Amino acid sequence: MNTKINELNTLLSEADCLVNTKQIHAVLDSMAQKITKDLSNKIPLVICVMNGGLIPAAALIERLHFPLELDYIHATRYGMETEGDALKWLSYPQSSLKDREILVIDDIFDQGHTLLAIKDWFNDQGAKNVYTATIINKVHDRKIESMLPDYIGIDVEDRFLFGYGMDYQGFFRNLPGIYAVKGS
C-alpha cells in the first residue's frame, strides 16, 4: 500500500497543472451562461456521465438557476484502462426520455466515440433534442468528424490528463485542477 501511495504522490508532484481552479471556475461560469440562454425555458433532463462527469456536472448544475431534472448514466469505453473499444453500459437513466430536452455532461471530449454513442442512444430512445457538454476538449486530429459537443469548456493539449473528474488508474478524480502526467 505504501508503495502505491508513494507512486501516486510522485506522479502528482511531477505532473503539470494545465488548468487551475480559477480557470475552471471561469470556464464553468461561461458554459452556464450559454446553457442558461439555450435551455432555461425547456426544463431539460440533465444527465451526468459517471464517473468522470460527476464533479464537472455538480459544479455546472449549481450554476444553472432554472428548473431542470437530474439523472445519470454509467457508460464507459475505458474502465480502468487508458484505451477502450466498445461502449459498455453499466447503468441506464431512470427518467422518462421520450420527447425530452436532454443535456449530457461529461468530463472530456477526446475522440468523441463515447459521447456520440451516448447521444445516439438518447436519440434512439425518443429524446426531442440531445445537447452535450464537456469541460475539457483534448486538441488533436483523431476526432470523429460528425461529433462536436454543444458546450465545450476549455481546450487542452493532447496528453494523459487527470483531475476534475478524470482519473489516473482510478485515482485523482477529486483534484480541483486539470493535470497532465509528466512526459505524456
Secondary structure, DSSP 8 states (H G I E B T S, - for coil): -HHHHHHHHHHHHHSEEEE-HHHHHHHHHHHHHHHHHHHTTS--EEEEEETTTHHHHHHHHTT--S--EEEEEEEES-TTSS---S-EEEE---S--TT-EEEEEEEEESSSHHHHHHHHHHHHTT-SEEEEEEEEEE-SS---TT---SEEEEEE-SS-EEBTTB-BTTB-TT-SSEEE-TT-
